[in-house]
Amino acid sequence: MKKSSRMMIRFVTLSLVFVLAFSAYAMPASAAVSYDTYTYDTYSTARVSPDGYQVTKVINGVDIGVGNMSSPKDIFVRNDHIYILDSGNGRIIVTDFDFNLVKTIDHFYEADGTEYTLHDPNGFFIDTDEKHIYIADTNNETLTVYDDEGNIVFNPDGTKQEITVGNKVICVDEAGVIVSEFNKPESDIFRQDIKMKPTAVLKDGLGQIYILSEGFYYGAIVYREDGTFVGFYGANKVAVTASLLIERAWRKIMTKKATSYTANYVPTAYNGFDVDDENFIYTISDNGANAIKKLNAVGDNVLQTETVRVGRNKAVFGDLEQSWDLGVSKETRFKDIDISPNGFINVIDYTRGRLFQYDQDGELLFIFSGLGDQSGTSSQPIAIESLPDDSILVLDMHKGYVTKWSPTEYGELVHKGTLLFNEGKYAEAKEIWQDVILRNSNFELAYTGIGKAYYEEEQYEEALEYLKLGFDRETYSQAYKYYRADLIRKNFVWVIVGLVVLIVLLSQIGRFKRWFNRKRGKPENYKDIFGPFYIARHPIDGFEDLRFQWRNRQIYYSIGILFLFFISRVIERQSTGFILNTNKPEDLNIGMVLLQTVVIALLFVASNWAVTTFTNGEGSLRKIFYGTCYSLLPYSVSIIIKALASNFITYDETALLNVITYIGTLWSIWLLMNMVKGVHQFRMLGSVLTIVCTVAFMVVVAVLVALSISLIQQFYVFLLSVYNEIAYRIS
């Protein structure tokens, strides 16, 4: 064999060995992580996160020793036992924390000893002493009544006598004997045309029973232990939106028949609930805003719903980025909720199989898992429960198995830091948060925790740095107040010198103007009647002069002010102080700023000219343009002043900045009114009406432009589809 051939064989062999070795190294990593772990930052952007949980056990009925489970619907942890509601088999499986079988409750009896069959129960609740189990026996079954001889029993009106079984909550003891039942209430406040199909049940520390019914939007149905109906609890409210208001306005003028075809706006029904050790009831529903609620005794939501973080003015739970599957939007739909012994909120997204974990205040900690057949995913997650060590149990209804998720080292760090943080022990949590940041630089709560620790230690400069990274504007404002006070105290002499210099300069403005006029060969009292500052201070005379006289510098002034208007909005967006700036600097869109400033100003000019053409206005398009630009000066200056000054103020002082904006806005409106009055020779009332008509005309133009763009886009899509079809036919 030639030497070159032997070399080629060796090369190929080594290459194959390398590929196999690399594949053996790479495959376990990809197989072990079949899902993404992530969180959302302040700007609602997904950020990759280290795994907070990992799968440590997957158990099915065969592993437990009870055979295959059929459509299990719920799982519950009480004391040192795990309860599984095996709905398809009509039984309850009880194990210890290692999934060793303790017992199976598979026979249920009426009080008189008659055997009772469960009808697809959807949820259950175990009493604290584990002596009573409340089962939501969901589906109904209508049975015909027969007498002892097997003949059908008829009602007096000739119809068959029937009874409905199921559709109630039963309370059974350890032997499966029914000790009490909770049926549909016979009450004036409970509509009799509504069926009761219980899907979940719980009992609070005061002994009250709460039942959720399928499609029931009045909240939970509440009973006493003796079966007495109490009322309803914690119903959702209908969110007031623009579409809702428009729909209600139309319904006022529509016929009854037409109204019957419109949608009815009703509150969202709860999908599930849980109760914590302090008798707060946590509920979940489909709507993104306030989808998770923490209800007190009177049904008010006390979960933190307002925060100083951007994009979280109201608590929005679930996935914040839209997902699509075959052109259909897939939005988060919470199916079950669990409150861990440490107060962490765990919820399941039924749509995409995600598991979400929030802390006691509703701050997102982890998002992980998903739909699939690999380890760490589920086919149809239906219920979630947690163990005392913060491990999470997820029940898969389709496959009939339980997945146990245990916290990773990173997850334990986050839990420990969060618990200390929520207890106000910021100094103790600081080192933990520093370790978390080393592992995940995107975890904003860690920065906030470190910042608050520095704040407590009165190291305000360091606190400001971390609080800004954590987007905690409220604490940042408090820290800045002390930091600023320290800075002024240390530089008090220079502050006084600066104030004196500023006062002297302001007092010499008049002398400087006279000197400048002499240099230009003008009288000492010379006034530029076309200057924007003169017109801003003397709008009546200024706009009259603007109407009758012409100077080349007018166009330079106008374009300069229009450019200042544009720049002021850029400065406002990019340079406003941290505590007031809710914009993401990297997302600056110059085109959008141009649309909001220059384009709107030019649209006003064109609309005003069009309107005044029909109202005998005397102003030309050029004069309207000049006057409009001049009127924007106070507003533009006030925006710049506010943006720059906001870097040196605290929350308590923001009212002063608002005053500056109000003055600038009102000043510009006053100038605009005088501009229309002077240029078009209207009275003040006519000027106001003209401005109102101009704004209305602008809205009409904007709507027409939007419709035109939409039609052009649709026409383009149509042409593209025709082209693709022709190309496909030809090929």
Secondary structure, 3 states (H helix, E strand, C coil): CCHHHHHHHHHHHHHHHHHHHHHHHHHHHHHHCCCCCEEECCCCCEEECCCCEEEEEEEEHHHHCCCCCCCCCEEEEECCEEEEEEHHHCEEEEECCCCCEEEEECCEECCCCCEECCCCCCEEEECCCCCCEEEEECCCEEEECECCCCCECECCCCCECEEEECCEEEEECCCCEEEEEECCCCCCCCCCCCCCCEEEEEECCCCCEEEEECCCCCCEEEECCCCCEEEEECCCCCCCCHHHHHHHHHHHHCCHHHHHCCCCCCCCCCCEEEECCCCCEEEECCCCECCEEEECCCCCECCCCCCCCCCCCCCECCCCCCEEECCEEECCCEEEEEECCCCCEEEEECCCCCEEEECCCCCEEEEECCECCCCCCECCEEEEEECCCCCEEEEECCCCEEEEEEECHHHHHHHHHHHHHHCCCHHHHHHHHHHHHHHCCCCHHHHHHHHHHHHHCCCHHHHHHHHHHCCCHHHHHHHHHHHHHHHHHHCHHHHHHHHHHHHHHHHCHHHHHHHHHHHCCCCCCCCCCCCHHHHHHCHHHHHHHHHHCCCCHHHHHHHHHHHHHHHHHHHHHHHCCCCCCCCCHHHCCHHHHHHHHHHHHHHHHHHHHHHHHHCCCCCCHHHHHHHHHHHCHHHHHHHHHHHHHHHHCCHHHHHHHHHHHHHHHHHHHHHHHHHHHHHHCCCHHHHHHHHHHHHHHHHHHHHHHHHHHHHHHHHHHHHHHHHHHHHHHHC
